[in-house]
Amino acid sequence: GCKLPAVPPDMAKLKALMGIFFLSCGMVEFGAQLYDCANLEYFRITAPAFRSIPDGIERLHKLRAFGFENHNVAELPEGVFLLPALEKLCWDKAPAPYKAKLKRKYKGLKIVKNWYD
């Protein structure tokens, strides 16, 4: 896997980027600069070391699938409830009450444990 401590700051310049996959990365900081990638539709990260996701995710209006696996993130920022295109959330440790809240907000949202489910 990759050994990135954080999202490279220059990623914010990739305005046409549609998908990001950081696999087994050990990343310690999420990096809100990803929110500047306005065309991002697919974002997946596995085995990060960070414990929270910064506010601002609602800026990713086109985000259809958001996934993180093997992590220590306890909850998502409220902006997740403002993603109009969200169809799939891969969150292997999603607490049951949080899942219910998401399902009420997004009719038909698939909340899965594995990206390929």
C-alpha positions in Angstrom: 0.0 0.0 0.0 0.9 3.6 -0.1 2.6 5.4 2.7 1.1 8.9 2.6 1.0 10.8 5.9 -1.6 13.2 4.4 -3.3 14.1 1.2 -0.9 16.0 -0.9 -1.9 19.7 -1.0 -1.6 19.8 -4.8 -4.5 17.4 -5.1 -6.8 20.4 -4.8 -5.7 21.5 -8.3 -7.1 18.3 -9.9 -10.5 19.8 -10.6 -11.5 17.1 -13.2 -10.6 14.2 -10.9 -13.5 11.8 -10.7 -12.1 9.0 -8.4 -9.6 8.6 -5.6 -8.5 5.3 -4.1 -6.0 5.3 -1.3 -5.5 1.6 -0.4 -3.7 0.5 2.8 -2.3 4.0 3.1 -1.8 4.6 6.9 -2.7 8.2 6.3 -2.7 10.2 9.6 -4.5 13.3 8.3 -7.5 13.4 5.9 -6.9 16.7 4.3 -9.8 19.0 3.4 -8.2 20.0 0.2 -9.9 17.0 -1.4 -13.1 19.0 -1.1 -11.8 21.3 -3.9 -12.0 18.4 -6.3 -15.5 19.4 -7.4 -16.0 16.5 -9.9 -15.1 13.8 -7.5 -17.7 10.9 -7.7 -15.8 8.0 -6.0 -13.6 8.2 -2.9 -12.2 5.2 -1.1 -9.6 4.9 1.6 -8.5 1.8 3.5 -6.5 1.5 6.7 -6.1 5.2 7.5 -4.8 6.2 10.9 -6.9 9.4 11.2 -9.8 9.4 13.6 -12.0 12.2 12.1 -13.0 13.6 8.7 -13.0 17.4 8.5 -16.1 19.5 7.9 -16.8 20.6 4.3 -17.5 17.3 2.6 -20.8 18.7 1.4 -18.8 20.7 -1.2 -18.5 17.3 -3.1 -21.9 17.7 -4.8 -21.2 14.9 -7.3 -19.9 12.3 -4.7 -21.8 9.1 -5.5 -19.7 6.5 -3.5 -17.7 7.2 -0.3 -15.9 4.4 1.4 -13.5 3.9 4.2 -12.5 0.5 5.6 -10.3 -0.7 8.5 -10.4 2.7 10.3 -11.0 4.4 13.6 -13.5 7.0 12.5 -16.4 7.1 15.0 -18.7 9.5 13.1 -18.9 11.5 9.9 -19.3 15.3 9.7 -22.9 16.6 9.3 -22.1 17.6 5.7 -22.6 13.9 4.7 -26.3 14.6 5.1 -26.0 17.3 2.4 -24.5 15.2 -0.4 -27.2 15.1 -3.1 -25.7 12.4 -5.3 -24.7 9.9 -2.6 -25.7 6.4 -3.5 -23.3 4.2 -1.6 -21.5 4.5 1.7 -18.9 1.9 2.6 -18.4 2.2 6.3 -17.4 -1.0 8.0 -17.9 0.2 11.5 -21.0 2.4 11.1 -23.0 2.6 14.4 -26.6 1.4 14.0 -28.2 4.7 15.0 -26.1 6.6 12.5 -27.0 4.1 9.8 -30.7 4.6 10.5 -30.3 8.4 10.3 -28.5 8.1 7.0 -31.2 5.8 5.6 -33.9 8.2 6.6 -32.1 11.0 4.7 -31.2 9.0 1.6 -33.9 6.7 0.3 -32.1 3.8 -1.4 -28.7 4.5 0.1 -26.6 1.4 0.2 -24.5 1.2 3.4 -22.1 -1.6 3.0 -19.1 -3.0 4.9 -17.0 -3.7 1.8 -16.5 -1.5 -1.3 -17.5 -4.4 -3.6 -20.7 -5.3 -1.8 
